[in-house]
């Protein structure tokens, strides 16, 4: 039976917002900005093919085409990251001429390992300089951002099965609070769990048994914390 090993990368990051090489926390119209991102692998496994992507958020306050920043450099392929190694990248964007009603821009940052399918994503909100705007960036610059860690049992995951059902079990841990956890087969959600009232909010165990379809089954585990940081891992099981 083919299996995939349990040791895998776990991504964290922190960022700084720069304008003309100087740190800032607020945006102005028609300016170039650099998002300096420090990505770190906190897992036990090596990330052989990590990438970082920055993109605009659809449906946000800045979703109107003339209020979206122009992403000048939003995709980077990093060097392999071993356990506890980190790498810095410079993402760049240019702001438009903001209207008086636009208070912030929203960006999605994703760190993804192309080999293992492990992913970390965050939603960044950057305030715009307006007379009455006292908002702060969310998350704050230079603060470590870590999504829930997904641990799957046993030590190796079967990639082939002749059974009609498949079982996934393991646990989640977070530095603050696990919000919820889901398992998908393709686009179908087959499992959902959230911490029970009175339980340790930083931990969540799961045990899921669900049907397999003949052929390729793409299994995705997705965990979200109270800050809406998301970690995902996925693999393909053949039946």
VMD Tcl script that draws the C-alpha trace (Angstrom):
set ca {
  {0.00 0.00 0.00}
  {1.41 3.40 -0.99}
  {1.65 5.89 1.87}
  {2.79 9.45 2.44}
  {4.90 10.28 5.49}
  {3.46 12.40 8.28}
  {6.37 14.85 8.61}
  {5.37 17.96 6.68}
  {5.98 21.72 6.68}
  {3.99 24.10 8.89}
  {4.15 27.73 7.78}
  {4.12 30.91 9.85}
  {4.89 34.47 8.81}
  {5.21 38.09 9.84}
  {5.30 41.20 7.70}
  {6.37 44.82 7.57}
  {4.82 47.52 5.38}
  {7.40 49.80 3.73}
  {7.15 53.06 1.80}
  {10.40 54.40 0.38}
  {12.23 51.84 2.57}
  {10.64 53.30 5.72}
  {8.20 51.37 7.89}
  {4.61 52.56 7.91}
  {1.19 51.26 8.95}
  {-1.15 53.31 6.77}
  {-1.62 53.78 3.03}
  {-1.88 56.89 0.87}
  {-3.12 57.40 -2.68}
  {-0.93 56.82 -5.74}
  {2.05 55.39 -3.87}
  {4.31 52.36 -4.20}
  {4.52 50.03 -1.20}
  {6.53 46.97 -0.28}
  {5.20 44.16 1.88}
  {8.27 42.54 3.42}
  {7.27 39.00 4.39}
  {9.33 36.64 6.53}
  {8.07 33.08 5.96}
  {9.14 30.34 8.36}
  {8.71 26.58 8.37}
  {7.81 25.47 11.92}
  {7.06 21.89 10.91}
  {9.16 18.74 11.04}
  {9.28 18.18 7.28}
  {11.09 20.14 4.57}
  {9.12 22.30 2.15}
  {10.80 21.52 -1.17}
  {8.75 23.86 -3.36}
  {7.25 26.69 -1.29}
  {5.58 29.65 -2.99}
  {4.09 32.92 -1.73}
  {1.15 34.64 -3.42}
  {-0.45 38.03 -2.76}
  {-3.76 38.99 -4.36}
  {-6.72 41.33 -3.99}
  {-9.80 40.13 -2.13}
  {-12.95 39.89 -4.20}
  {-16.08 41.28 -2.57}
  {-14.19 43.54 -0.17}
  {-14.60 47.28 0.38}
  {-11.82 47.88 -2.13}
  {-13.34 45.42 -4.63}
  {-14.35 48.22 -7.00}
  {-11.87 48.08 -9.85}
  {-10.71 51.68 -9.44}
  {-10.06 51.15 -5.68}
  {-7.97 47.99 -5.95}
  {-4.20 48.24 -5.55}
  {-2.18 47.07 -8.52}
  {-0.08 44.06 -7.51}
  {3.31 44.60 -9.12}
  {5.13 41.63 -7.57}
  {2.76 39.16 -5.97}
  {4.25 35.73 -6.67}
  {7.55 34.28 -5.44}
  {9.02 30.80 -5.54}
  {11.14 30.32 -2.43}
  {14.15 28.12 -1.90}
  {13.51 24.84 -0.04}
  {12.73 25.48 3.64}
  {13.91 22.89 6.14}
  {12.49 22.70 9.66}
  {12.90 26.04 11.49}
  {14.33 27.76 8.42}
  {12.96 31.08 7.19}
  {13.20 33.24 4.10}
  {12.36 36.86 3.37}
  {10.60 38.08 0.24}
  {9.55 41.53 -0.97}
  {6.04 41.82 -2.41}
  {5.12 45.09 -4.10}
  {1.93 46.93 -4.97}
  {0.80 50.41 -6.04}
  {-2.23 52.14 -4.57}
  {-4.84 53.95 -6.72}
  {-6.36 57.36 -6.03}
  {-8.65 56.53 -3.14}
  {-12.11 58.01 -2.75}
  {-13.12 59.56 0.57}
  {-15.37 56.57 1.32}
  {-12.62 53.93 1.00}
  {-11.22 53.18 4.44}
  {-8.96 50.19 3.76}
  {-7.72 47.66 1.25}
  {-7.87 43.91 1.75}
  {-5.28 41.44 0.53}
  {-4.97 37.67 0.72}
  {-1.55 36.18 1.45}
  {-0.94 32.47 0.85}
  {2.10 30.30 1.48}
  {1.83 26.97 -0.32}
  {3.98 23.87 -0.65}
  {3.52 22.49 -4.16}
  {4.89 19.07 -3.26}
  {2.94 18.20 -0.11}
  {-0.17 20.34 -0.65}
  {0.19 22.10 2.71}
  {-1.09 25.67 2.75}
  {-1.28 28.70 5.03}
  {-3.46 31.71 4.21}
  {-4.21 35.02 5.88}
  {-6.42 38.02 5.23}
  {-4.58 41.35 5.59}
  {-6.48 44.64 6.06}
  {-4.45 47.84 5.60}
  {-6.04 51.18 6.56}
  {-6.00 54.24 4.30}
  {-5.02 57.71 5.44}
  {-8.27 59.61 5.86}
  {-9.20 62.49 8.18}
  {-11.40 60.37 10.46}
  {-9.73 56.99 10.02}
  {-8.07 55.68 13.19}
  {-8.03 51.99 12.19}
  {-4.93 49.85 12.64}
  {-3.65 47.16 10.28}
  {-5.03 43.69 10.88}
  {-2.96 41.72 11.67}
  {-0.48 44.14 13.16}
  {2.92 44.34 11.43}
  {5.86 42.41 12.89}
  {3.66 39.99 14.83}
  {4.02 36.26 14.22}
  {0.95 34.74 12.53}
  {0.41 31.01 12.99}
  {-2.63 29.07 11.82}
  {-3.78 25.85 13.55}
  {-1.40 22.92 13.23}
  {-3.01 19.78 11.78}
  {-1.61 16.47 13.05}
  {-2.82 13.35 11.23}
  {-2.54 9.80 12.62}
  {-1.03 7.26 12.05}
  {2.59 8.01 11.13}
  {1.81 7.44 7.44}
  {-1.32 8.11 5.38}
  {-2.62 5.48 2.91}
  {-2.79 6.78 -0.65}
  {-4.55 3.71 -2.07}
  {-7.52 1.76 -0.74}
  {-9.91 -0.96 -1.85}
  {-12.39 -0.14 0.92}
  {-15.65 1.71 0.41}
  {-14.83 4.03 3.31}
  {-11.75 5.94 4.46}
  {-10.83 7.04 7.97}
  {-8.88 10.15 8.98}
  {-8.08 10.93 12.58}
  {-5.80 13.30 14.40}
  {-5.77 16.59 16.29}
  {-5.44 20.36 15.94}
  {-3.49 22.79 18.10}
  {-3.46 26.59 17.98}
  {-1.63 29.27 19.93}
  {-4.94 31.02 20.72}
  {-8.20 29.28 19.79}
  {-9.35 26.74 17.21}
  {-12.53 28.00 15.51}
  {-13.54 25.02 13.38}
  {-12.29 22.15 11.25}
  {-13.63 20.56 8.04}
  {-12.79 17.66 5.74}
  {-13.68 17.69 2.05}
  {-13.63 14.99 -0.58}
  {-13.46 16.97 -3.78}
  {-16.00 19.79 -3.25}
  {-18.14 17.77 -0.82}
  {-17.85 18.53 2.89}
  {-17.86 15.17 4.67}
  {-16.90 16.21 8.21}
  {-17.16 19.26 10.48}
  {-16.07 19.83 14.08}
  {-15.62 22.72 16.51}
  {-14.45 22.85 20.14}
  {-17.16 22.03 22.67}
  {-18.17 24.60 25.27}
  {-15.91 24.20 28.29}
  {-13.20 22.28 26.43}
  {-9.65 23.49 25.82}
  {-10.10 26.02 22.96}
  {-6.51 25.52 21.81}
  {-7.01 21.84 20.97}
  {-9.43 19.76 18.94}
  {-9.38 16.03 18.14}
  {-11.12 14.55 15.12}
  {-12.10 11.09 13.88}
  {-13.88 10.96 10.53}
  {-15.10 8.04 8.43}
  {-16.52 8.80 5.01}
  {-17.26 7.06 1.68}
  {-14.77 6.79 -1.18}
  {-15.64 7.10 -4.86}
  {-14.06 4.89 -7.49}
  {-10.98 6.52 -9.00}
  {-9.38 9.72 -7.67}
  {-10.45 11.17 -4.30}
  {-8.95 14.56 -3.40}
  {-9.01 14.85 0.40}
  {-8.62 18.30 1.95}
  {-8.32 19.08 5.66}
  {-9.01 22.73 6.55}
  {-8.59 24.33 9.99}
  {-9.40 27.92 10.99}
  {-8.66 29.82 14.19}
  {-10.33 32.76 15.94}
  {-8.27 35.23 13.87}
  {-9.48 33.52 10.66}
  {-6.01 32.18 9.88}
  {-6.42 29.05 7.77}
  {-4.20 26.01 7.33}
  {-4.93 23.29 4.79}
  {-3.42 20.00 3.80}
  {-4.53 17.69 1.03}
  {-3.66 14.45 -0.69}
  {-5.08 12.14 -3.31}
  {-6.39 8.65 -2.49}
  {-6.95 6.13 -5.27}
  {-9.70 3.56 -4.97}
}
mol new
graphics top color blue
foreach p $ca { graphics top sphere $p radius 0.5 }
foreach p [lrange $ca 0 end-1] q [lrange $ca 1 end] { graphics top cylinder $p $q radius 0.2 }
display resetview
